[in-house]
Amino acid sequence: MSSPLSSTKTAAALRTSARVSAELLLVLVAAAVSLWVLGRMWSVVWPLIVGLFLTTLTWPLARFLRRHGWRPALAASAVTVFALLVGAGIVALIAVPVADQSGQLADRVVEGIDKLRAWAAGPPLNIGDDQITGALDTATAKLQDSVGSVVTTAVTGVSTVVNGLVTAVLAIFLMFFFLKDGPRFLPWLTRQLPGRLATDIPEVAARSWDTLGAFVRSQAFVGLLDAVFIGIGLWILDVPLVLPLAVLTFVSAFVPIVGALFAGFVAVVIALVSNGPMDALIVLGIIVVVQQLEGNVFQPMIQGRGLGLHAATILLAVTLGGSLAGVVGSLLAVPVAALLAVAWNYLREQLLEEPREPESGAEPEDLPGGSPVPS
């Protein structure tokens, strides 16, 4: 006959479970309130995040100039101007070749559309010109019926562009101030906090800064790998605009999911209208292979090594971030997970029990796991 359950132990277990559940519920409520406040302040928080990302990329150069006698304001100004020139150069690398070959590409686009119509008119589709014209008329009628929603979408798009420009300008100004006054922040923060917080928070902030820099540098390296491999494939296939497409691939690597889809779509379309459907399929295959290697091999390995996160953790974080907040969530998922890991590791360090000194007179065999010392 089995022994009955202890009523005392059962009641204690229930009380412990209830207490832990209540504490966990309070933590979740606090997290939800924090996210709500963050959402209300997003117009300020987002430029701050972008400015921090830009600062992590440009800080090594600013630090080099400061160590060689440049004043902080002069070093920050020089680095900010250099960053703007680099950004303008990237835009030029994309825009100038496209403008030079735009006429040829436009002619090939028209030729590609004609080929597509001719292919659709033959077997197995056998779609005649009358059917194509009817489909275009139907699409035009639907467009006219939904002109209001189209206008609304256009206005929303213009608003998005304006907000993006405002965010970019604010981020650049914040980057300048971070480069200029960043090293003074932790000492100032230490003076503002009382007691134990004056030690803990600056230490976590310093570790978080190092982790954020590791994330941005690893993301840039992954984008460089994508640009090199895809660029080599496009060059072998003699696809035009190889350099602009490689630069676009590198820049789009900083915008997860959508960036890769956009860069891949542009490359496939250019290959289609310039080299034909076979080369377009090959380009598509190259992009799919490179993106799979990046998402499942390069990015988890490189970021995991630099951030101290397991590859599976990174994959789960990106998936969760994308499901919660779309593209922005995917972009911020990995650094947020890494910063949470930094805070958790520091908290564990502070909560670890100090190793107890052995009592005087205790023999080795009396200690847990001890064994007599051979004479």
N, C-alpha and C positions, 0 to 999 in steps of 0.2 A: 504494500500500500504506500502510495507516494505521500511525502510530507506536505501538509497544507501550507499555503502562502502565509508569510508573516504579515499581519495587519499593520504593524509598526513600520516595517520596511516599505510596504506598499504605499502607505500614506506619505512617507517621506519622499518616495520616488515621485508621486503625483505632485506634491508641493514643489519639488525641485523642477519638474517639467513645467508647471504653471509659472513659476518665477522666471525660468529661462524663456518661455514663450512670451511673457509680458515684456521682458527686457528686449527680446528680438523685435517685438512689435514696435516698441518705442524707437529702436534704431531705424526700422524701416520708415516710420512716420517722419523722423528727423531727416532721413535721406530724401523722402518725397518732398518735404518742405524746402530742402536745400535745392533740389532740382527745379522746383517751381520758381523760387527766387532767382535762380540762375537763368531760367527762361525769360523772366520779366526783365532781366538786365542784359539780355543777349546782345543788344545793339552795342553795348560797351564791352562785353566779355569777348565777343568774337574778334574785333580788332586787336584786343589785348593778346589773345591766343596767337593770331597771325604774327603780331609783332614779336612775340617770344620765339616763334619758329624762325623768323628771319634773323633774330639776334643770335640764335644758336649757330646759324650758318656763317654769320659774319664776325662773331666774337673772336675766333682765332686770329684773324687779320688785325682787328682792333687791339687785341692784347699784344700782338707782335709790335705794333707801332708804339703803344704806350711803354713797352719795355725798352724801346730804343729812343726814348726821350721826347716823344710827342705828347703834347698836352691832351687831356681827355677830350675836350671839346673839338680840338683840331683832328684828333684821330677818329672820333665819331663822325665828324663831317666828311672826312676823306673816305671812310668806309661806306657811308650812306650814299655819297655821290658815285662811288665805284659800283655799289650794288644797283643803283639806278641805271648806270651805263651798261652793266651786264644784262639787266632786264631788257633794256632797249635793244641791245645787240641780239638777244634771243628772238625778240619780235622781228628784227630785221632779217635774221637768218631764215625765218619762216615766211615773212611777207614778200621780200624782194624776189626770191626765186619763183614764188607763186605768181607774182605780178608779171615777171618776164615770160613765163610759160602759160599764162592764163588764156591767151588766145588759142594756142595750140590745144590746150586741155579742153577748152569750150568746144572746139571743132570735133574733138574726139568724143566728147560727151554726146553731142548730137549724133555722131556716127554710131556710137554705142546704142543710143535709143532706137535708131533706125534698124540696127541689127537685131535688137531685142524684139521690135515689132515684126520684123521679117521671120524671126524664129517662132514667135507666138502664132503667126499666120499659118505655119506649116504643121505637119503632124508632130506630136499627137494632140496638140491643143486645138489647131485649126480655128484660131480666133481671127475673124475677118476685120477689115478696117471699120465696117459699120458697127460691129460690136465694141471696138475700141472707142470709136467716136461716141457711141451711146453711153459707155461707162464714163467718159470724160464729161459728157453733158450731165449725167446724174451726179457726178462729184461736184460739178459747178453749181447745180441747183441746191445741193445740200450745203455748199459753202455759202451761197447767198442766204439760205434760210437761217444759217447760224452766224450771220455777220456780227451780231451783237456779242456772242461769245468770243469770236475772233478778235474783235476790238478789245474786249476785256483781257484776253490773253496777251495781246500786243502791249497794252498798258502795263500789265503785270511784268512782262519782259523788260520794258523800259525801266520800270521801278527797280527790278532786280539788278539791271546794269548800273543804275545810279547808286544803289546801295553798295554794289561791289566796288565802285570807284571811291565812294566815301570810306569804305572799310580799308581799301588799299592806302589811301592818303593817311588815315589815322594810324594804320600799322607802320607806315614808314616813319612818321613822326615819333611814334612810341619806340621804334627800333633805335632811332637816334638817341633818345633819352636813356634807353636801356644801355646802349653802348657807352654813353657819356658818364652816367651815374650808377651803373649797375654794381660795381665793386663797393660802393658806399651803402648799398641797401641792407646787407646783413648786419653790419655794425649799427646802423640806425635802428633796425628792427630789434636788435639785442637791447638797446637802450630803452625801447618803448615797452618791453614786456616785463612782467614781474616774476620774481622767483625762478622756479624750475622752467617755466615757459621760455625764459630768456636763453636757455641752453638748448631745449628740445626743438623748438620751432625753427630757429636758424639752422640747426644741424639737418633737420629734415628738408628744409628749403635748399640747402647746399647740395645734398644728395639728389634731390629732385631735379635741380638744374643740370647736374652731370648726366642723369638718366635721360632728360629731355634732349640734351645735345647728342647723346648716343643714338636716340631714336631718329632724329632728323638726319644725321650723317649716314646711318644705315639705310634710310629711305632713299637718300640721294644716290647711294651706291647701288641699290637695287634698280632704281630708275636708269642709272648709267648702264648696267648690265642689259636691261631691256632694250635701250636705245642702240647699244653696240650690236647685239645679236640680230635684232630686227633690221637694223641698218645694213648689216652684212648680207642678209637674205635679199633685201631689196636691191642692193648693189649687184649681187650675182645675177639677179633676174633682169637687170638693166631697167628698173622702174625709175621714171623721172622723179625729181624732187626728193632724192634720198636724204640729203642733209636736213631739209626742213622737216621731213617725216621723222627722222631720228631725234631731232630736237623736240618736236611735238610729243614723241613717245616719252622722252625724259621728263618733260614738264608735267605731262599728264599722270606720271607715276605718283605724284603727290596727292592726286585725287583718286582714291580707290574706286574700283568698279566702273564708274562713269568715265573716268579719264582713260582707262584702258580700252573701253568699248569705243569711245569717240576716236582715239588715235588709230585703233585697228580698223574702224569703219572708213576713215579717210584714206588709209593706206590701201585697203581693198578696192575702193572706188577708183582711185588713181591707177592702180594696176589694171583694173577692168577696162577703163577707157583708153589706156595707153598701150597695154600689151595683150589684151584679150582675156577671155574667161578662164583659160587654162592657167595662165600666170596668176590671175586673181585668186583662183582656188589654192594655188601653191602658197601665195602670200597669206591667205587666210589660215592655211595649215601651219605656216611658220609662226604666225601670231598666236594661234591657239597653243602650240607647243611651248613657246617662250612664256606665255602668260601662265600656263599650268606649272612650268618649272619655277617661275617666280613666286606664284601663290602658295605652292606646296613644298618647295625645296629651298630656294634662295632666301625668300623673305623670312620664313620661320627660323631658318638656321642663322642668318646674319643678325636679325633683330633679337632672336633669343639669346645669342651669345653676347650682344651688346647691352641688352636690357636685363639679363638675368631671368628671363621668362622661358618656360618650356614652349616648344613649337605648337603643341596642342592648345596651350593657353592662348597663344596669339591668334590661332585660327578661331577659337571659340569667342574671343573678345571681338574680333572683326565681325563675326556673324551676329553676335548680340548687339553690337553698336549699330550695324546696318539695319537690323530689324526695329530698333528703338528710335533712331534718328536719321535714317537714310544715309546719304553720302557723307554728311558732316559726322554722323555717328561712326561710320567706318573709318573716317580720317582720324578721329580722336580716340577711337577705342584702344589702340595699342598704347599710346602714351598715357592715357588715363589708367589702364591696367598696370603699367609699369610704375606710375606714381603711387598707386594704391599699394603695390608690392613694396615700394620703398618705405612708405609709412608703416606697413605691417611689420616689416623686418626690423625697423627701428623700435617699434613697440615691443616686439618679442625680446629684443636685446635688453630693454629696460625691465621687462617682467621676469627675466630669467632669475632663478634663485642663485644666490652666491654659493659657490662650493664651500661646504662646511669643512673646517679644519678637524682632523682626527683628534679625539680626546687624548690627553696626555696619559701615557701608560698603557694605551691600547695596543694589543699585539696585532700584527697583520692578519692572522687568521680570525680575529674577532671582528674585523671590518667586513662590510658586505662585499662579497666577491673576492675577498682577500685570500692570500695563500702564504704559507710560511716562507720567509726568506731563507734560502739555503745558506748554511754557514760555510 
